[in-house]
Amino acid sequence: MSRREQLESMLADSPEDTFLRYALAMELENEEEHERSLEMHRGLMNESPPYVPSFFMSGQQLADLDRIDEAKRTLQQGIIQAEDQGDLHAVAEMRSFLASLD
């Protein structure tokens, strides 16, 4: 069974598990299923509270796909969410990556 299949199987039992959904999004990116990966990250970013790591990973993935404007918007939104959640490490990482896109 592949890593993706294992994650999908675990998610079938725990569909609301945030980390499993994030891990599957990352695995989809590894398999170059970018739109599906980004869709899963968007779902996590729209959670309450938003899942901050998905903003950073989406921003990086979008930049890798040369979708720079989308990457910047995603990172800017992620910085706001990370600040709201007090995740200063994520704020610093996203700010640094955002600055590298200019």
DSSP file (Angstrom, degrees, kcal/mol; ACC not computed):
  #  RESIDUE AA STRUCTURE BP1 BP2  ACC     N-H-->O    O-->H-N    N-H-->O    O-->H-N    TCO  KAPPA ALPHA  PHI   PSI    X-CA   Y-CA   Z-CA
    1    1 A M              0   0    0      0, 0.0     2,-0.0     0, 0.0     0, 0.0   0.000 360.0 360.0 360.0 131.3    0.0    0.0    0.0
    2    2 A S     >  -     0   0    0      1,-0.1     4,-2.4     4,-0.0     5,-0.2  -0.257 360.0-107.9 -73.6 164.6    1.4    3.4   -1.0
    3    3 A R  H  > S+     0   0    0      1,-0.2     4,-2.6     2,-0.2     5,-0.2   0.916 122.2  52.0 -57.7 -43.9    1.7    6.3    1.5
    4    4 A R  H  > S+     0   0    0      1,-0.2     4,-2.8     2,-0.2    -1,-0.2   0.927 109.1  49.1 -60.6 -45.2   -1.1    8.0   -0.3
    5    5 A E  H  > S+     0   0    0      1,-0.2     4,-2.3     2,-0.2    -1,-0.2   0.888 110.3  51.6 -62.3 -38.7   -3.3    4.9    0.0
    6    6 A Q  H  X S+     0   0    0     -4,-2.4     4,-2.5     2,-0.2    -1,-0.2   0.933 111.6  46.6 -62.8 -45.4   -2.5    4.7    3.7
    7    7 A L  H  X S+     0   0    0     -4,-2.6     4,-2.6     1,-0.2    -2,-0.2   0.922 112.2  50.0 -63.4 -43.6   -3.4    8.3    4.3
    8    8 A E  H  X S+     0   0    0     -4,-2.8     4,-1.6     1,-0.2    -1,-0.2   0.888 110.7  50.6 -62.5 -38.5   -6.7    7.9    2.3
    9    9 A S  H  X S+     0   0    0     -4,-2.3     4,-1.0     2,-0.2    -2,-0.2   0.924 111.5  46.8 -64.9 -44.8   -7.5    4.8    4.4
   10   10 A M  H  X S+     0   0    0     -4,-2.5     4,-1.6     1,-0.2     3,-0.5   0.886 110.6  53.4 -64.4 -37.9   -6.9    6.6    7.7
   11   11 A L  H  < S+     0   0    0     -4,-2.6    -1,-0.2     1,-0.2    -2,-0.2   0.825  98.8  62.8 -67.5 -30.4   -8.9    9.6    6.5
   12   12 A A  H  < S+     0   0    0     -4,-1.6    -1,-0.2     1,-0.2    -2,-0.2   0.861 111.2  39.4 -60.5 -33.8  -11.8    7.3    5.7
   13   13 A D  H  < S+     0   0    0     -4,-1.0    -2,-0.2    -3,-0.5    -1,-0.2   0.764 132.9  24.4 -84.5 -27.4  -11.9    6.5    9.4
   14   14 A S    ><  +     0   0    0     -4,-1.6     3,-2.0    -5,-0.1    -1,-0.2  -0.553  67.2 167.6-137.2  69.0  -11.2   10.1   10.6
   15   15 A P  T 3  S+     0   0    0      0, 0.0    -1,-0.1     0, 0.0    -4,-0.1   0.684  77.7  53.4 -63.4 -18.3  -12.3   12.5    7.8
   16   16 A E  T 3  S+     0   0    0     -5,-0.1     2,-0.7     4,-0.0     3,-0.1   0.423  73.8 124.7 -95.1   1.6  -12.0   15.6   10.1
   17   17 A D    <>  -     0   0    0     -3,-2.0     4,-2.1     1,-0.2     5,-0.2  -0.490  47.0-161.0 -68.3 109.3   -8.4   14.8   11.1
   18   18 A T  H  > S+     0   0    0     -2,-0.7     4,-2.4     1,-0.2     5,-0.2   0.901  86.2  49.3 -60.3 -45.9   -6.6   18.0   10.2
   19   19 A F  H  > S+     0   0    0      1,-0.2     4,-2.9     2,-0.2    -1,-0.2   0.895 110.2  50.6 -66.6 -38.6   -3.1   16.6   10.2
   20   20 A L  H  > S+     0   0    0      2,-0.2     4,-2.3     1,-0.2    -1,-0.2   0.902 111.2  49.2 -63.7 -39.8   -4.1   13.6    8.0
   21   21 A R  H  X S+     0   0    0     -4,-2.1     4,-2.1     2,-0.2    -2,-0.2   0.906 112.6  47.8 -64.8 -41.0   -5.7   16.0    5.5
   22   22 A Y  H  X S+     0   0    0     -4,-2.4     4,-2.2     2,-0.2    -2,-0.2   0.924 111.0  50.9 -63.7 -45.5   -2.5   18.1    5.5
   23   23 A A  H  X S+     0   0    0     -4,-2.9     4,-2.2     1,-0.2    -2,-0.2   0.889 110.3  49.6 -61.6 -39.4   -0.3   15.1    5.1
   24   24 A L  H  X S+     0   0    0     -4,-2.3     4,-2.7     2,-0.2    -1,-0.2   0.902 108.3  53.1 -66.8 -40.0   -2.5   13.9    2.1
   25   25 A A  H  X S+     0   0    0     -4,-2.1     4,-1.8     1,-0.2    -2,-0.2   0.909 110.9  47.4 -59.3 -41.6   -2.2   17.4    0.5
   26   26 A M  H  X S+     0   0    0     -4,-2.2     4,-2.1     2,-0.2    -2,-0.2   0.890 111.1  50.6 -67.6 -39.4    1.6   17.2    0.8
   27   27 A E  H  X S+     0   0    0     -4,-2.2     4,-1.6     2,-0.2    -2,-0.2   0.893 107.9  53.1 -65.6 -39.6    1.6   13.7   -0.6
   28   28 A L  H  <>S+     0   0    0     -4,-2.7     5,-3.0     1,-0.2    -1,-0.2   0.894 107.4  51.8 -62.3 -39.2   -0.5   14.8   -3.6
   29   29 A E  H ><5S+     0   0    0     -4,-1.8     3,-1.9     1,-0.2    -1,-0.2   0.927 106.9  53.1 -61.9 -43.5    2.0   17.6   -4.2
   30   30 A N  H 3<5S+     0   0    0     -4,-2.1    -1,-0.2     1,-0.3    -2,-0.2   0.834 108.8  49.9 -59.5 -32.2    4.8   15.0   -4.2
   31   31 A E  T 3<5S-     0   0    0     -4,-1.6    -1,-0.3    -5,-0.1    -2,-0.2   0.334 119.2-115.0 -88.4   6.8    2.8   13.1   -6.8
   32   32 A E  T < 5S+     0   0    0     -3,-1.9     2,-1.1     1,-0.2    -3,-0.2   0.761  73.6 137.0  63.8  28.6    2.4   16.3   -8.9
   33   33 A E     >< +     0   0    0     -5,-3.0     4,-2.4     1,-0.2    -1,-0.2  -0.598  24.9 164.1 -96.1  68.7   -1.3   16.4   -8.4
   34   34 A H  H  >  +     0   0    0     -2,-1.1     4,-3.2     1,-0.2     5,-0.2   0.872  63.0  50.1 -63.1 -44.9   -1.1   20.1   -7.8
   35   35 A E  H  > S+     0   0    0      1,-0.2     4,-2.1     2,-0.2    -1,-0.2   0.913 113.8  45.9 -64.8 -39.9   -4.7   21.2   -8.2
   36   36 A R  H  > S+     0   0    0      2,-0.2     4,-2.1     1,-0.2    -1,-0.2   0.904 113.9  49.8 -67.0 -40.4   -6.0   18.5   -5.9
   37   37 A S  H  X S+     0   0    0     -4,-2.4     4,-2.4     2,-0.2    -2,-0.2   0.945 112.0  47.1 -60.8 -49.0   -3.2   19.3   -3.3
   38   38 A L  H  X S+     0   0    0     -4,-3.2     4,-2.6     1,-0.2    -1,-0.2   0.864 109.4  54.9 -63.4 -35.7   -4.0   23.0   -3.5
   39   39 A E  H  X S+     0   0    0     -4,-2.1     4,-2.0    -5,-0.2    -1,-0.2   0.910 108.6  48.0 -63.3 -42.2   -7.8   22.3   -3.1
   40   40 A M  H  X S+     0   0    0     -4,-2.1     4,-1.9     2,-0.2    -2,-0.2   0.911 111.3  50.2 -65.5 -41.1   -7.1   20.3    0.0
   41   41 A H  H  X S+     0   0    0     -4,-2.4     4,-2.5     1,-0.2    -2,-0.2   0.913 107.6  54.4 -62.2 -41.6   -4.9   23.1    1.4
   42   42 A R  H  X S+     0   0    0     -4,-2.6     4,-1.4     1,-0.2    -1,-0.2   0.912 106.1  52.7 -58.6 -41.6   -7.7   25.6    0.6
   43   43 A G  H  < S+     0   0    0     -4,-2.0     3,-0.3     1,-0.2    -1,-0.2   0.914 110.9  46.5 -59.0 -42.3  -10.1   23.5    2.7
   44   44 A L  H >< S+     0   0    0     -4,-1.9     7,-2.1     1,-0.2     3,-1.0   0.848 109.3  54.3 -68.8 -34.0   -7.7   23.5    5.6
   45   45 A M  H 3< S+     0   0    0     -4,-2.5    -1,-0.2     1,-0.2    -2,-0.2   0.746 107.0  52.6 -71.1 -22.0   -7.2   27.3    5.2
   46   46 A N  T 3< S+     0   0    0     -4,-1.4    -1,-0.2    -3,-0.3    -2,-0.2   0.396  87.6 109.2 -94.2   2.5  -11.0   27.7    5.5
   47   47 A E  S <  S-     0   0    0     -3,-1.0    -3,-0.0    -4,-0.2     0, 0.0  -0.163  83.0 -89.6 -66.3 169.7  -11.2   25.8    8.7
   48   48 A S  S    S+     0   0    0      1,-0.4    -2,-0.1     2,-0.1    -3,-0.0  -0.925 125.5  22.6-124.2 105.8  -12.0   27.5   11.9
   49   49 A P  S    S-     0   0    0      0, 0.0    -1,-0.4     0, 0.0    -2,-0.1   0.566 111.1-119.9 -79.3 157.2   -9.4   28.2   13.0
   50   50 A P        -     0   0    0      0, 0.0     2,-1.0     0, 0.0    -5,-0.2  -0.295  23.7-114.4 -60.0 145.4   -7.5   28.1    9.7
   51   51 A Y    >>  -     0   0    0     -7,-2.1     3,-1.4   -10,-0.2     4,-0.6  -0.739  27.6-158.7 -87.0 102.2   -4.6   25.6    9.6
   52   52 A V  H >> S+     0   0    0     -2,-1.0     3,-1.4     1,-0.3     4,-1.2   0.826  82.7  62.3 -55.9 -43.0   -1.6   27.9    9.3
   53   53 A P  H 3> S+     0   0    0      0, 0.0     4,-2.5     0, 0.0    -1,-0.3   0.816  96.2  62.4 -57.4 -27.5    0.9   25.4    7.8
   54   54 A S  H <> S+     0   0    0     -3,-1.4     4,-2.3     1,-0.2     5,-0.2   0.825  98.0  56.0 -67.5 -29.7   -1.3   25.1    4.7
   55   55 A F  H <X S+     0   0    0     -3,-1.4     4,-2.4    -4,-0.6    -1,-0.2   0.943 111.3  43.0 -65.0 -45.8   -0.9   28.8    3.9
   56   56 A F  H  X S+     0   0    0     -4,-1.2     4,-2.4     2,-0.2    -2,-0.2   0.935 116.2  46.6 -66.6 -46.4    2.9   28.4    3.8
   57   57 A M  H  X S+     0   0    0     -4,-2.5     4,-2.5     1,-0.2    -1,-0.2   0.894 113.9  48.7 -65.7 -38.8    2.9   25.1    1.9
   58   58 A S  H  X S+     0   0    0     -4,-2.3     4,-3.1    -5,-0.2     5,-0.3   0.921 110.0  52.4 -64.4 -43.1    0.3   26.5   -0.6
   59   59 A G  H  X S+     0   0    0     -4,-2.4     4,-2.1    -5,-0.2    -2,-0.2   0.918 112.0  45.2 -58.8 -44.3    2.4   29.6   -1.1
   60   60 A Q  H  X S+     0   0    0     -4,-2.4     4,-2.5     2,-0.2    -1,-0.2   0.918 114.0  48.8 -65.1 -43.7    5.5   27.6   -1.8
   61   61 A Q  H  X S+     0   0    0     -4,-2.5     4,-1.5     2,-0.2    -2,-0.2   0.924 111.5  49.1 -64.1 -44.4    3.7   25.2   -4.2
   62   62 A L  H  <>S+     0   0    0     -4,-3.1     5,-3.1     1,-0.2    -1,-0.2   0.902 111.0  50.4 -61.7 -41.0    2.1   28.1   -6.1
   63   63 A A  H ><5S+     0   0    0     -4,-2.1     3,-1.9    -5,-0.3    -1,-0.2   0.917 108.0  52.8 -63.3 -42.4    5.5   29.8   -6.4
   64   64 A D  H 3<5S+     0   0    0     -4,-2.5    -1,-0.2     1,-0.3    -2,-0.2   0.812 108.1  51.6 -61.6 -29.3    7.0   26.6   -7.7
   65   65 A L  T 3<5S-     0   0    0     -4,-1.5    -1,-0.3    -5,-0.2    -2,-0.2   0.340 120.0-113.7 -87.8   6.2    4.2   26.5  -10.3
   66   66 A D  T < 5S+     0   0    0     -3,-1.9     2,-0.6     1,-0.2    -3,-0.2   0.799  77.8 132.8  63.8  31.6    5.1   30.1  -11.2
   67   67 A R     >< +     0   0    0     -5,-3.1     4,-2.3     1,-0.2    -1,-0.2  -0.582  24.0 160.7-105.6  65.2    1.8   31.4   -9.9
   68   68 A I  H  >  +     0   0    0     -2,-0.6     4,-2.8     1,-0.2     5,-0.2   0.864  64.7  52.2 -63.4 -44.2    3.5   34.2   -8.1
   69   69 A D  H  > S+     0   0    0      1,-0.2     4,-2.3     2,-0.2    -1,-0.2   0.919 112.8  46.3 -61.0 -42.7    0.6   36.6   -7.5
   70   70 A E  H  > S+     0   0    0      2,-0.2     4,-2.6     1,-0.2    -1,-0.2   0.906 111.4  52.8 -63.9 -41.1   -1.5   33.7   -6.0
   71   71 A A  H  X S+     0   0    0     -4,-2.3     4,-2.6     1,-0.2    -2,-0.2   0.930 109.4  48.7 -59.7 -46.0    1.5   32.7   -3.9
   72   72 A K  H  X S+     0   0    0     -4,-2.8     4,-2.6     1,-0.2    -2,-0.2   0.927 111.9  48.0 -62.0 -45.7    1.8   36.2   -2.5
   73   73 A R  H  X S+     0   0    0     -4,-2.3     4,-2.3     1,-0.2    -1,-0.2   0.915 112.5  49.6 -61.4 -42.5   -1.9   36.6   -1.7
   74   74 A T  H  X S+     0   0    0     -4,-2.6     4,-2.4     1,-0.2    -2,-0.2   0.924 112.3  47.0 -63.5 -44.4   -1.8   33.2    0.1
   75   75 A L  H  X S+     0   0    0     -4,-2.6     4,-2.5     2,-0.2    -2,-0.2   0.898 110.4  52.5 -65.2 -40.4    1.2   34.1    2.1
   76   76 A Q  H  X S+     0   0    0     -4,-2.6     4,-1.7     2,-0.2    -1,-0.2   0.913 111.9  46.1 -61.7 -42.4   -0.2   37.5    3.0
   77   77 A Q  H  X S+     0   0    0     -4,-2.3     4,-2.2     1,-0.2    -1,-0.2   0.896 111.7  52.8 -65.3 -39.4   -3.4   35.8    4.3
   78   78 A G  H  X S+     0   0    0     -4,-2.4     4,-3.0     1,-0.2    -2,-0.2   0.877 104.9  54.2 -64.2 -38.5   -1.3   33.2    6.1
   79   79 A I  H  X S+     0   0    0     -4,-2.5     4,-2.5     2,-0.2    -1,-0.2   0.919 108.9  49.0 -61.7 -43.3    0.7   35.9    7.9
   80   80 A I  H  X S+     0   0    0     -4,-1.7     4,-2.5     2,-0.2    -2,-0.2   0.932 113.8  45.7 -61.3 -46.2   -2.5   37.5    9.2
   81   81 A Q  H  X S+     0   0    0     -4,-2.2     4,-1.9     2,-0.2    -2,-0.2   0.914 112.4  50.3 -64.8 -42.5   -3.8   34.1   10.4
   82   82 A A  H  <>S+     0   0    0     -4,-3.0     5,-2.8     2,-0.2     4,-0.5   0.908 111.2  49.0 -63.3 -41.1   -0.5   33.2   12.0
   83   83 A E  H ><5S+     0   0    0     -4,-2.5     3,-1.2     1,-0.2    -1,-0.2   0.932 110.0  51.7 -62.1 -44.5   -0.4   36.6   13.8
   84   84 A D  H 3<5S+     0   0    0     -4,-2.5    -1,-0.2     1,-0.3    -2,-0.2   0.839 113.9  44.2 -60.2 -32.7   -4.0   36.0   15.0
   85   85 A Q  T 3<5S-     0   0    0     -4,-1.9    -1,-0.3    -5,-0.2    -2,-0.2   0.426 113.8-117.3 -93.6   0.4   -3.0   32.6   16.3
   86   86 A G  T < 5 +     0   0    0     -3,-1.2     2,-1.4    -4,-0.5    -3,-0.2   0.731  63.9 146.5  73.4  22.2    0.2   33.9   17.9
   87   87 A D     >< +     0   0    0     -5,-2.8     4,-2.0     1,-0.2    -1,-0.2  -0.644  14.2 168.3 -93.7  80.6    2.4   31.7   15.7
   88   88 A L  H  > S+     0   0    0     -2,-1.4     4,-2.3     1,-0.2    -1,-0.2   0.791  72.1  58.8 -67.7 -28.9    5.4   34.0   15.4
   89   89 A H  H  > S+     0   0    0      2,-0.2     4,-2.4     1,-0.2    -1,-0.2   0.937 108.2  45.5 -64.4 -46.0    7.6   31.3   13.9
   90   90 A A  H  > S+     0   0    0      2,-0.2     4,-2.7     1,-0.2     5,-0.3   0.887 110.4  54.9 -64.3 -38.8    5.2   30.8   11.0
   91   91 A V  H  X S+     0   0    0     -4,-2.0     4,-2.6     1,-0.2     5,-0.2   0.944 110.2  45.9 -57.5 -48.8    4.9   34.6   10.6
   92   92 A A  H  X S+     0   0    0     -4,-2.3     4,-2.3     1,-0.2    -2,-0.2   0.910 113.2  49.2 -63.5 -43.2    8.7   34.9   10.2
   93   93 A E  H  X S+     0   0    0     -4,-2.4     4,-2.3     1,-0.2    -1,-0.2   0.931 114.4  44.4 -62.1 -45.9    8.9   32.0    7.8
   94   94 A M  H  X S+     0   0    0     -4,-2.7     4,-2.9     2,-0.2    -2,-0.2   0.891 112.4  51.5 -69.6 -38.4    6.1   33.3    5.5
   95   95 A R  H  X S+     0   0    0     -4,-2.6     4,-2.4    -5,-0.3    -1,-0.2   0.924 111.3  48.5 -61.7 -43.3    7.4   36.9    5.6
   96   96 A S  H  X S+     0   0    0     -4,-2.3     4,-1.5    -5,-0.2    -2,-0.2   0.924 114.3  44.6 -63.3 -45.3   10.9   35.7    4.6
   97   97 A F  H  X S+     0   0    0     -4,-2.3     4,-0.6     2,-0.2    -2,-0.2   0.914 111.9  52.9 -66.9 -41.7    9.5   33.6    1.8
   98   98 A L  H >< S+     0   0    0     -4,-2.9     3,-1.3     1,-0.2     4,-0.4   0.919 107.5  51.9 -58.3 -44.6    7.2   36.4    0.6
   99   99 A A  H >< S+     0   0    0     -4,-2.4     3,-1.2     1,-0.3    -1,-0.2   0.834 103.1  59.3 -62.3 -32.6   10.1   38.8    0.5
  100  100 A S  H 3< S+     0   0    0     -4,-1.5    -1,-0.3     1,-0.2    -2,-0.2   0.664  95.7  64.2 -71.2 -14.4   12.0   36.3   -1.7
  101  101 A L  T <<        0   0    0     -3,-1.3    -1,-0.2    -4,-0.6    -2,-0.2   0.592 360.0 360.0 -84.9 -10.9    9.3   36.5   -4.3
  102  102 A D    <         0   0    0     -3,-1.2    -1,-0.2    -4,-0.4    -2,-0.1   0.464 360.0 360.0 -86.3 360.0    9.9   40.1   -5.1
